[in-house]
């Protein structure tokens, strides 16, 4: 049995335990899918900071410690980067397989060595963490076609990504979307981060629950806000934290530089300027609105984001679908509507107050489009 795994580091054991507990349902689903002989590629996708990597690391550790039913002869963790660098990933995999080759060996040679090494195993799980674009597995030497025969290796792949489009490009068999935490799970996780004794005290708990509700179930934001209140029993400190969170457009340094910076990673990856403008346009709708797709397309034409032509309806809908793929928009009440999560709307309004947002802002921001919920 050979093992190649990534080191797992957490800031706090209780954070890990409660976060993993709240994500255990997703972990069970992924475990079941990977155990299915008919499924070879599974993807976990969702917003940056929702716990995708935590789930993948937990699965990796569970397989290694044999605390789950999955059995693989080899597990390889491949971190992905914004800029695709095949050479870098080849060297990472080769080092973990303890392969030896000349320093100036071509990528194709290293890929061949990896391929032949993997053929020595019967089963292998490849974890591609934070995939931001399609990856050519052949160039990495990964025999993903699941060769059959006495000398073949059965390869299964788990992908974590914040872009559903990557799942389609990698021909994933099954996808799981990681949503925001439920109110109960969010409160349990918040208490584990901020300190249950103080957060649940008679005087603090009512305010603490209001503070906990502000991140709207976004795990990364709960972690940040919870650690600000860590082990704090002074009610005035909790009241001050709640006051800051009630005015997101005047976000504190912590909120803007940590929480919104995490969401900005997703926004910055939108390569189409029109998609960024579409996002800011949708954010100008009042909170809680059901956004009608036809109305959004008309507004994009009126504001010059897309040209008024025969294909403008299709172009506008494709921009909306792109935003749904990265969780900046959500499905609405039917196929003709979408919604925007309150935290995402707060982020967009913060973004429009910065230089980065000003570059993409539309000419007319004075009036917000209205639609009936």
C-alpha positions as a printed NumPy array, in Angstrom:
array([[  0.   ,   0.   ,   0.   ],
       [  1.499,   3.349,  -1.019],
       [  0.371,   6.763,   0.122],
       [  0.971,  10.196,  -1.244],
       [ -1.039,  12.847,   0.577],
       [ -0.93 ,  16.516,   1.382],
       [ -0.346,  17.841,   4.902],
       [ -3.512,  19.055,   6.573],
       [ -3.29 ,  22.134,   8.767],
       [ -6.049,  23.818,  10.721],
       [ -5.881,  26.813,  13.   ],
       [ -8.032,  25.236,  15.677],
       [ -9.113,  21.67 ,  16.346],
       [-12.625,  22.69 ,  17.377],
       [-13.005,  24.696,  14.142],
       [-12.115,  21.636,  12.156],
       [-14.387,  19.276,  14.049],
       [-17.505,  21.441,  13.853],
       [-16.948,  22.504,  10.274],
       [-16.384,  18.902,   9.223],
       [-19.499,  17.898,  11.137],
       [-21.607,  20.457,   9.266],
       [-20.181,  19.206,   5.982],
       [-20.494,  15.506,   6.818],
       [-23.495,  15.085,   4.528],
       [-21.456,  16.146,   1.503],
       [-18.598,  13.883,   2.602],
       [-20.954,  10.895,   2.774],
       [-22.336,  11.644,  -0.702],
       [-18.86 ,  11.919,  -2.231],
       [-17.773,   8.691,  -0.538],
       [-20.807,   6.876,  -1.969],
       [-20.204,   8.244,  -5.476],
       [-16.526,   7.271,  -5.498],
       [-17.507,   3.77 ,  -4.347],
       [-19.835,   3.419,  -7.348],
       [-18.178,   1.471, -10.175],
       [-20.208,   3.442, -12.714],
       [-18.758,   6.785, -11.539],
       [-15.184,   7.796, -12.372],
       [-15.162,  11.595, -11.957],
       [-16.818,  13.527,  -9.15 ],
       [-16.742,  17.303,  -8.716],
       [-17.514,  19.419,  -5.666],
       [-18.191,  23.001,  -6.671],
       [-19.251,  26.121,  -4.847],
       [-18.302,  29.584,  -3.746],
       [-14.774,  30.34 ,  -2.564],
       [-14.58 ,  29.729,   1.193],
       [-17.515,  27.3  ,   1.485],
       [-15.397,  24.326,   2.588],
       [-14.595,  22.389,  -0.598],
       [-10.946,  21.862,   0.286],
       [-11.865,  20.96 ,   3.877],
       [-14.096,  18.159,   2.572],
       [-11.429,  16.911,   0.148],
       [ -8.748,  16.911,   2.866],
       [-11.065,  15.124,   5.264],
       [-11.811,  12.46 ,   2.655],
       [ -8.088,  12.109,   1.943],
       [ -7.347,  11.608,   5.635],
       [-10.27 ,   9.21 ,   6.136],
       [ -9.042,   6.994,   3.306],
       [ -5.509,   7.094,   4.66 ],
       [ -6.595,   6.215,   8.204],
       [ -9.11 ,   3.634,   6.925],
       [-11.985,   5.319,   8.752],
       [-14.237,   5.068,   5.694],
       [-15.21 ,   2.274,   3.324],
       [-13.186,   3.586,   0.369],
       [ -9.98 ,   1.725,  -0.456],
       [ -7.342,   2.988,  -2.876],
       [ -3.79 ,   1.744,  -3.354],
       [ -2.672,   5.282,  -4.023],
       [ -4.039,   8.772,  -3.401],
       [ -2.41 ,  11.774,  -5.065],
       [ -3.254,  15.347,  -4.124],
       [ -2.686,  17.83 ,  -6.966],
       [ -3.073,  21.518,  -6.018],
       [ -4.175,  23.678,  -8.939],
       [ -3.352,  27.307,  -9.583],
       [ -4.857,  30.28 , -11.372],
       [ -2.186,  30.095, -14.037],
       [ -1.958,  26.565, -15.445],
       [  1.616,  25.318, -15.106],
       [  1.946,  21.753, -16.347],
       [  5.666,  21.578, -15.555],
       [  5.082,  22.585, -11.948],
       [  2.344,  20.003, -11.466],
       [  4.419,  17.291, -13.127],
       [  7.293,  17.916, -10.718],
       [  4.9  ,  17.849,  -7.751],
       [  3.442,  14.494,  -8.752],
       [  6.838,  13.047,  -9.617],
       [  8.318,  14.078,  -6.26 ],
       [  5.451,  12.44 ,  -4.407],
       [  5.992,   9.257,  -6.424],
       [  9.748,   9.449,  -5.618],
       [ 10.665,   9.432,  -9.299],
       [ 14.165,  10.294, -10.432],
       [ 14.991,  12.049, -13.699],
       [ 17.332,  14.634, -15.169],
       [ 16.714,  18.203, -14.029],
       [ 16.2  ,  19.338, -17.615],
       [ 13.973,  16.399, -18.595],
       [ 11.151,  17.419, -20.974],
       [  7.605,  17.406, -19.655],
       [  6.693,  14.499, -21.928],
       [  9.431,  12.341, -20.388],
       [  8.294,  13.098, -16.844],
       [  4.684,  12.384, -17.81 ],
       [  5.774,   9.024, -19.216],
       [  7.536,   8.138, -15.971],
       [  4.431,   9.048, -13.994],
       [  2.224,   6.987, -16.289],
       [  4.402,   3.885, -15.963],
       [  4.654,   4.282, -12.173],
       [  0.881,   4.547, -11.783],
       [  0.411,   1.362, -13.825],
       [  1.951,  -0.545, -10.922],
       [ -1.129,   0.127,  -8.807],
       [ -4.605,  -1.359,  -9.123],
       [ -6.609,   1.616,  -7.86 ],
       [ -5.762,   5.302,  -7.635],
       [ -7.614,   8.43 ,  -6.541],
       [ -6.482,  11.762,  -7.976],
       [ -7.686,  14.856,  -6.075],
       [ -7.5  ,  18.046,  -8.142],
       [ -7.983,  20.815,  -5.61 ],
       [ -9.195,  24.274,  -6.633],
       [ -9.252,  23.617, -10.364],
       [ -9.864,  26.932, -12.101],
       [ -9.632,  25.698, -15.676],
       [ -9.741,  22.478, -17.646],
       [ -6.691,  20.272, -17.065],
       [ -5.146,  17.978, -19.656],
       [ -4.702,  14.773, -17.649],
       [ -2.76 ,  13.112, -20.472],
       [ -0.054,  15.793, -20.187],
       [  0.19 ,  14.986, -16.476],
       [  0.728,  11.303, -17.186],
       [ -2.517,  10.293, -15.466],
       [ -4.139,   7.208, -17.071],
       [ -7.624,   8.549, -16.596],
       [ -9.234,   6.284, -19.175],
       [ -9.335,   3.512, -16.564],
       [ -7.439,   0.909, -18.535],
       [ -8.678,  -2.613, -17.92 ],
       [ -6.536,  -5.717, -17.807],
       [ -3.992,  -7.366, -15.537],
       [ -1.589,  -4.437, -15.761],
       [ -4.123,  -1.637, -15.82 ],
       [ -4.952,   0.85 , -13.081],
       [ -8.439,   2.03 , -12.184],
       [ -8.277,   5.808, -11.714],
       [-10.983,   7.884, -10.054],
       [-10.847,  11.657,  -9.889],
       [-12.241,  14.122,  -7.352],
       [-12.27 ,  17.769,  -8.399],
       [-12.941,  20.815,  -6.237],
       [-13.672,  24.04 ,  -8.08 ],
       [-15.58 ,  27.277,  -7.725],
       [-16.592,  27.177, -11.398],
       [-19.238,  24.733, -12.634],
       [-17.905,  25.291, -16.161],
       [-14.728,  23.404, -15.197],
       [-16.887,  20.384, -14.318],
       [-18.342,  20.361, -17.816],
       [-14.939,  20.7  , -19.489],
       [-13.52 ,  17.793, -17.475],
       [-16.503,  15.596, -18.387],
       [-17.45 ,  14.996, -14.769],
       [-19.912,  12.152, -14.137],
       [-21.479,  13.6  , -10.978],
       [-21.405,  17.091,  -9.446],
       [-22.277,  18.273,  -5.953],
       [-22.851,  21.934,  -5.188],
       [-21.673,  23.081,  -1.783],
       [-24.28 ,  25.522,  -0.487],
       [-24.244,  27.928,   2.426],
       [-24.677,  26.425,   5.896],
       [-28.144,  26.074,   7.38 ],
       [-29.056,  28.367,  10.291],
       [-28.529,  25.569,  12.831],
       [-25.19 ,  24.456,  11.398],
       [-24.037,  28.068,  11.103],
       [-24.819,  28.701,  14.784],
       [-23.012,  25.536,  15.92 ],
       [-19.973,  26.436,  13.858],
       [-20.044,  30.059,  15.024],
       [-20.103,  28.957,  18.686],
       [-17.15 ,  26.638,  18.108],
       [-15.135,  29.534,  16.673],
       [-16.184,  32.358,  19.023],
       [-16.28 ,  30.187,  22.142],
       [-19.505,  28.459,  23.139],
       [-19.349,  29.513,  26.802],
       [-19.4  ,  33.218,  25.991],
       [-21.582,  33.114,  22.864],
       [-24.348,  31.231,  24.682],
       [-24.331,  33.209,  27.929],
       [-27.693,  34.7  ,  28.924],
       [-26.68 ,  38.296,  28.181],
       [-24.667,  37.732,  25.02 ],
       [-26.595,  34.983,  23.168],
       [-29.376,  37.193,  21.704],
       [-26.784,  39.557,  20.202],
       [-24.452,  36.688,  19.252],
       [-27.218,  35.067,  17.213],
       [-27.744,  38.34 ,  15.347],
       [-24.003,  38.568,  14.683],
       [-23.991,  34.948,  13.49 ],
       [-26.87 ,  35.624,  11.087],
       [-25.015,  38.398,   9.246],
       [-22.623,  36.106,   7.293],
       [-25.759,  34.383,   5.918],
       [-24.288,  30.885,   6.362],
       [-21.039,  31.646,   4.502],
       [-18.443,  29.472,   6.348],
       [-15.423,  31.665,   5.685],
       [-17.243,  34.787,   6.892],
       [-18.464,  32.937,   9.995],
       [-14.866,  31.987,  10.772],
       [-13.643,  35.57 ,  10.433],
       [-16.482,  37.139,  12.413],
       [-16.342,  34.414,  15.054],
       [-12.63 ,  34.863,  15.668],
       [-13.107,  38.597,  16.139],
       [-15.432,  37.758,  19.038],
       [-13.254,  34.881,  20.298],
       [-13.581,  34.376,  24.082],
       [-15.153,  37.81 ,  24.481],
       [-17.695,  38.12 ,  27.307],
       [-18.081,  41.923,  27.257],
       [-21.486,  42.668,  25.766],
       [-20.34 ,  46.068,  24.47 ],
       [-17.831,  44.37 ,  22.173],
       [-20.594,  42.184,  20.727],
       [-22.827,  45.222,  20.235],
       [-20.025,  47.03 ,  18.404],
       [-19.463,  44.006,  16.156],
       [-23.172,  43.844,  15.337],
       [-23.238,  47.566,  14.534],
       [-20.363,  47.185,  12.061],
       [-22.062,  44.25 ,  10.361],
       [-25.308,  46.189,  10.014],
       [-23.579,  48.652,   7.676],
       [-21.762,  46.503,   5.076],
       [-21.27 ,  49.448,   2.719],
       [-19.064,  50.945,   5.466],
       [-17.311,  47.638,   5.963],
       [-14.616,  47.397,   8.598],
       [-11.052,  46.678,   7.607],
       [-11.482,  43.039,   8.636],
       [-14.625,  42.615,   6.549],
       [-13.287,  44.281,   3.412],
       [ -9.74 ,  42.952,   3.463],
       [-10.531,  39.363,   4.461],
       [-14.117,  38.341,   3.743],
       [-14.703,  40.424,   0.624],
       [-11.172,  39.744,  -0.588],
       [-12.061,  36.047,  -0.648],
       [-15.152,  36.699,  -2.767],
       [-13.155,  39.   ,  -5.012],
       [-11.076,  36.001,  -6.1  ],
       [-14.175,  34.707,  -7.863],
       [-15.031,  38.108,  -9.317],
       [-11.486,  38.635, -10.62 ],
       [-11.61 ,  35.298, -12.432],
       [-14.465,  36.57 , -14.596],
       [-12.507,  37.165, -17.783],
       [-15.432,  38.721, -19.631],
       [-15.894,  42.415, -18.757],
       [-19.531,  42.13 , -19.815],
       [-20.069,  39.44 , -17.191],
       [-18.659,  41.715, -14.499],
       [-20.988,  44.498, -15.602],
       [-23.916,  42.084, -15.614],
       [-23.055,  41.094, -12.037],
       [-22.976,  44.715, -10.852],
       [-26.241,  45.384, -12.665],
       [-27.956,  42.489, -10.891],
       [-26.545,  43.745,  -7.575],
       [-28.352,  47.044,  -8.088],
       [-31.681,  45.299,  -7.574],
       [-33.088,  45.672,  -4.05 ],
       [-32.42 ,  42.864,  -1.586],
       [-34.834,  39.951,  -1.757],
       [-35.911,  40.688,  -5.323],
       [-36.663,  37.999,  -7.845],
       [-34.671,  39.096, -10.897],
       [-36.388,  38.498, -14.224],
       [-34.01 ,  37.382, -16.97 ],
       [-35.834,  39.192, -19.782],
       [-35.665,  42.411, -17.787],
       [-31.951,  41.99 , -17.141],
       [-31.274,  41.424, -20.843],
       [-33.261,  44.55 , -21.743],
       [-31.307,  46.583, -19.198],
       [-27.987,  45.277, -20.536],
       [-29.011,  46.38 , -24.035],
       [-30.195,  49.768, -22.757],
       [-26.93 ,  50.362, -20.896],
       [-24.771,  49.282, -23.82 ],
       [-23.348,  46.163, -22.184],
       [-24.523,  44.066, -25.119],
       [-25.551,  45.175, -28.593],
       [-29.183,  45.306, -29.629],
       [-29.194,  42.595, -32.275],
       [-30.873,  39.318, -33.123],
       [-28.644,  37.315, -30.774],
       [-28.698,  39.713, -27.819],
       [-31.153,  37.565, -25.848],
       [-28.863,  34.549, -26.126],
       [-25.763,  36.58 , -25.262],
       [-27.417,  38.07 , -22.19 ],
       [-28.622,  34.697, -20.94 ],
       [-25.14 ,  33.233, -21.408],
       [-23.69 ,  36.001, -19.218],
       [-26.221,  35.178, -16.509],
       [-25.435,  31.46 , -16.778],
       [-21.75 ,  32.263, -16.373],
       [-22.501,  34.087, -13.11 ],
       [-24.584,  31.135, -11.915],
       [-21.665,  28.82 , -12.685],
       [-19.503,  30.654, -10.132],
       [-22.308,  31.105,  -7.56 ],
       [-22.556,  34.883,  -7.923],
       [-26.182,  34.336,  -8.958],
       [-28.584,  31.585,  -7.872],
       [-31.578,  29.919,  -9.49 ],
       [-34.847,  31.788,  -9.021],
       [-38.394,  30.521,  -8.609],
       [-38.441,  29.265, -12.208],
       [-36.269,  29.062, -15.342],
       [-36.944,  32.708, -16.175],
       [-35.664,  34.222, -12.913],
       [-32.552,  34.356, -10.75 ],
       [-31.701,  35.634,  -7.271],
       [-28.636,  37.035,  -5.546],
       [-27.559,  36.035,  -2.039],
       [-27.53 ,  38.957,   0.402],
       [-23.862,  38.488,   1.226],
       [-22.98 ,  38.551,  -2.478],
       [-25.041,  41.729,  -2.901],
       [-23.203,  43.36 ,   0.036],
       [-19.904,  42.353,  -1.552],
       [-20.946,  43.838,  -4.913],
       [-21.886,  47.142,  -3.315],
       [-18.594,  47.215,  -1.451],
       [-16.827,  46.439,  -4.737],
       [-18.587,  49.352,  -6.46 ],
       [-17.139,  51.642,  -3.805],
       [-13.575,  50.582,  -4.687],
       [-11.372,  51.458,  -7.643],
       [-11.748,  47.92 ,  -9.042],
       [-15.518,  48.222,  -9.023],
       [-15.539,  51.743, -10.389],
       [-13.759,  50.557, -13.51 ],
       [-16.608,  48.174, -14.305],
       [-19.522,  50.282, -13.091],
       [-22.198,  51.351, -15.478],
       [-22.781,  54.963, -16.374],
       [-26.165,  55.111, -14.65 ],
       [-26.026,  53.885, -11.052],
       [-28.408,  56.475,  -9.669],
       [-31.528,  54.382, -10.13 ],
       [-32.014,  50.762,  -9.179],
       [-34.208,  48.527, -11.337],
       [-37.263,  47.283,  -9.506],
       [-39.166,  44.059,  -9.924],
       [-41.863,  42.387,  -7.949],
       [-40.712,  39.575,  -5.635]])
